[in-house]
Amino acid sequence: MNKLPVLKPNEVVKVFEKDGWVIKRRTGSHITMGKPGYRTVLSIPCHKGKDVKRGTLRDLIRDAKLTIDTFITLLKGKRTS
């Protein structure tokens, strides 16, 4: 298993967008994303000048029904099947 990188909120959003998630709204310091066919909503913290913590990122990946390896593959720009 790969180690999770430290990412900025906009980088996390871009990776989830590659997996079909779309931004539903941005309220306060969080970006809310949804995906057609999923009841789950991802709430990505977007605090000024701060990275997304690894534990929070791990929870978001789990909620999106992805594996860490799949997330890292999407991060690197490779397509998944």
Secondary structure as the mmCIF struct_conf table of DSSP 4:
data_model
#
loop_
_struct_conf.conf_type_id
_struct_conf.id
_struct_conf.beg_label_comp_id
_struct_conf.beg_label_asym_id
_struct_conf.beg_label_seq_id
_struct_conf.end_label_comp_id
_struct_conf.end_label_asym_id
_struct_conf.end_label_seq_id
HELX_LH_PP_P HELX_LH_PP_P1 ASN A 2 VAL A 6
STRN STRN1 LEU A 7 LEU A 7
HELX_RH_AL_P HELX_RH_AL_P1 PRO A 9 LYS A 18
TURN_TY1_P TURN_TY1_P1 ASP A 19 GLY A 20
STRN STRN2 VAL A 22 THR A 27
TURN_TY1_P TURN_TY1_P2 GLY A 28 SER A 29
STRN STRN3 HIS A 30 GLY A 34
TURN_TY1_P TURN_TY1_P3 PRO A 36 GLY A 37
STRN STRN4 LEU A 42 PRO A 45
TURN_TY1_P TURN_TY1_P4 LYS A 48 GLY A 49
HELX_LH_PP_P HELX_LH_PP_P2 ASP A 51 ASP A 51
STRN STRN5 VAL A 52 VAL A 52
HELX_LH_PP_P HELX_LH_PP_P3 LYS A 53 LYS A 53
HELX_RH_AL_P HELX_RH_AL_P2 ARG A 54 ASP A 63
TURN_TY1_P TURN_TY1_P5 ALA A 64 LYS A 65
HELX_RH_AL_P HELX_RH_AL_P3 ILE A 68 LEU A 75
TURN_TY1_P TURN_TY1_P6 LYS A 76 GLY A 77
#
